[in-house]
């Protein structure tokens, strides 16, 4: 007899049997949201931008607590040697604009209000106006864009020409004219609340065509997909197709554009406050602080730096986060 080429022991045979009978390891799939989150965490710049945005949101929420710990009431006047004449006749003490342990960012040159407290409270105004106007624009743009893209024909023509008209309209001049005739009390609001309400509505109203054009273009492509045709063949109604088939596939571009719209709205609010069409004094606003600082920068240059730096950092953080979200939601990106 011929000897076996390989002598297999009983122990090896048992190990092979156990391995063969062991349950196969289940391969867990990842949802698009999980894939996007993994990509976003790998983007260091987006992580830094998101961290700054989260910090600013916390500052806006806890502004009274922060000011009570590190500053003074934002509208409290402080007459002392650190202030100067409102007309520039005096000189500030030292070269630091009144910066001390009691006034971390110094004081306003005209009336001695705490610059740190006003920058902190200005965060509230900028973020509230930017977020709410962006949400308003996204809601309008999504509804009208998806309707125009899906139905087409006359409906698409009317909505598209309306968007073209609004995009050509001078938004800044309209807001300036509107603010001058807005009453002191409106929609149950008064004072700066009225101005904020007007800014939110007008900025959002003139911003929705940008979202609407993107949603319309995406809808024109999605409505020809197989899953939409399958839903139609099964008798699904238009409402079901719009909100159950098309809308979930539009979440990614809408989210990306919203993150990029918020910094634009912050700059718009700051520009309007700079021109005097924003919130009413003495409510703190970054643009309003810059408007005051421009008149006194030669004798108090630091008062110009802090609100300008706040606008710069906030807009940069949102842009970094928006770029990261766009890359993370890109289906053709590296996984």
Buried (B, 14 or more C-beta within 10 A) or exposed (E): EEEEEEEEEEEEEEEEEEEEEEEEEEEEEEEEEEBBEEBBEEBEBBBBBBEBBEEBEEBBEEBBEBBEEBBBBBBEBBEEEBBBEEEBEEEBBEEBBBBEEBBBBBBBBBBBBBBBBBBBBBBBBBBBBBBBBBBBBBBBBBBBBBBBBBBBEEBBEEBBEBBEEBEEEEBBEEBBEBBEEEEEEEEEBEEBBBBBBBBBBBBBBBBBBBBBBBBBBBBBEBBEEEEBEEBBEEEBEEEBBBEEBBBEBBEBBBBBBBBBBBBBBBBBBBBBBBBBBBBBBBBBBBBBBBBBBEBBBEBBBBBBBBBBEBBEBBBBBBBBBBBBBBBBBEEEEEE
